[in-house]
Amino acid sequence: MIFLPLYRTVAQRLSEGELPEFFNSATVPQLAAVLFIQNADKLAQQQAPLASMQRQFAQIISAGNQANQQLPKAFQQLVGERFSIEQLSAGLSQLAGLKISLLDDEHPAAEERYLDAEGEWLFTFSSEYQKEVMPLQKVYFAEYQAELSVTDPQSRALREFLAAPDESFNVQGYAGSGKTHLISRFTQLLEPQRTLLLAQTFGQLQALKSRAGEHFPAMTFGQAVAQVLDNNLLANSWRLKDKSRAQQTWQVSHAQVVQWLNLPAIAYLSAEQVASICVRTVASFCNTNADSIDVVHLPAGIASNLVPVDIAVLLETVRRYWSELVQPSEPQIRLPIRGYHRIKLMSLTDEVLDTQYSHIIVDEGHDIPTPMLQILDRSPQAVITLSDELQNLNGMAAARNHVIRQRNITQSVRLGKQVEHVINPLIQAHPGATKELFAGRADQCTHLQHYSGWHIPQQATTVIVADEFDLFAWFQRLTHAGVSFKLARSTFKDFMVFAQDCIELYQQGIRPRHGLIFRYASWDALTAAMSGNPSFDAIARMLEKGYTLADFQTAVDRHMRKGGGKIILARVSDSKNMEFSSVYLSRDLLVKPSSHDNQDSRARLFSSLYTACTRAQHELIVPDGFSDWIADAVK
């Protein structure tokens, strides 16, 4: 790697149009670095070797020295005239790909370190400086009988685990801090057949297996719980022959629920509205440690509009729904079963996870539902979790028992120092307990850029959107502009269903299948619920102009089927566990914090922004006023 003699913060401020006095006082090597960065785009296209690029940089310094010998400050004037904010910004985003970096502000380097006695470039400087600033260092561990490449915080966490490997342990680490790297180190010392890998989703489980090894048994939370429940048939009466109820595609209308359970209307609520409340209340109950369904689990605002006797009737109806869900009284009652239903049911028993395992490792520990955490904390195994509570997109993350060992890792090797002033305010605004300062220690810079309006990016980047409505709006924006693009792999199928549902609901009144809008039986009902959502408004205007399914399919074939395009569209949830060279934040991610009137809602807001921002490696592009928005949110 080549280190140019320009500090990262100086380069960032220059790219933002600051430091106008820089060109009067800058040294020849600093000015040479600016010219070199502005030329980085061409170097990337030429795929120049590292040695060749270093020679070119040395030649720029030589030329600058010669110019100033002939006329004092001539090189300063020349570079000032050729300076371009746009070229510098574009060049900064290319540096990491070229294996070029800038000086670390926390590791200053005097000019005599990178120049020889004649003021020319010292080719030995970069390799020496790199040894000082590299976050990963070789550390010998007797347990492995080898040197491991670890950061100092990773080394501390690993030594704490090794001190008592048969006790439970939690690592709370910020994005890019190397939690998944630690997994491979933990599992090296554990017996595969007695170590169970657990995760919330199949995607997370595959990522965990790739780190630990395919020979480790692995299950989702739902699978591990189902195994216990199915093996204890008499105690829980849970084993059912109807496996189709557990499929994600199995959906049941509220009208069907009313018919099966003979649900009554209650006060001003119709029978179908009661069915909707049953589904939502049970889902809320299943995410808590409560022993029974109570008024606190009802959707917000419902109880305040009912008299006590109606509340009692409604709660009894919800409890009957739960009973029919876990143990149907008639074969025709086929309510959808989800993993969280199974987990909650087991948490209400005294059951523990399969005792053939001595250790359980859970990646993405912040996604552990509260009832699952109850099961894990009472199970006899040593449970090792790796978490970042700020990445829980569903609200406040459940906390492990306070007696369990915990180690915090705040140093990220994915992101550079330049984005600390964006990420740390998000951490402070989040209602979670973790407040330690985030530290960017990546080898490369993470260049921060801003955009205004509904700007379509010209460079290769991943646009992270707020939700499916924002995704549809971006789809239309890009296809209208004739721009080819791709969707994240996990997004494509889901988005096709969502877009088709929106169009059919508007044109034909067909009830949607997609989970986000399934509850809305008419376009008017959806419009009322989405009031104030600019992306929904854009979709509505498009449909009002006669946009059809045929138009949508034509746009897909023309702009997505080619497999090309420099732009990727992804929801925040799609981007978890991933990293991208360049990340572009959609403006719809910035909503009014005041509209998030409870702790869980505010946690979802700031977790979405934190997760989106921390996916970036080399470039983070945010809307104008982003820092002001964060400051207002903190207030």
Secondary structure, DSSP 8 states (H G I E B T S, - for coil): -EEEEEEHHHHHHHHTT--TTHHHH--HHHHHHHHHHHTHHHHHHHT--HHHHHHHHHHHHHHHHHHHHHSTTHHHHHHHHH--HHHHHHHHTTTGGGTEEEE-TTS---HHHHB-TTS-B-TTHHHHHHHHH-S-EEEEETTTTEEEEE-HHHHHHHHHHHHSTTS-EEEEE-TTS-HHHHHHHHHHTS-GGGEEEEESSHHHHHHHHHHH-TTS-EEEHHHHHHHHHHTTHHHH----S-GGGGSTT----HHHHHHHHT---BTTB-HHHHHHHHHHHHHHHTTS--SS--GGGS-TTSGGGS-HHHHHHHHHHHHHHHHHHHS-SSTT------HHHHHHHHHTSS--S-TT-SEEEESSGGG--HHHHHHHHHSSSEEEEEE-GGG-TTSS-----TTSEEEEE-EESSS-GGGHHHHHHHHHHS-SS-----EE--SS--EEEEE-SS----SSEEEEESSHHHHHHHHHHHHHTT--EEE-HHHHHHHHHHHHHHHHHHHH-----STTTTT--SHHHHHHHTTT-HHHHHHHHHHHTT--HHHHHHHHHHHTTTS--SEEEEEHHHHTT--EEEEEE-GGG---GGG--SHHHHHHHHHHHHHHHTTEEEEEEEETTHHHHHHHHH-
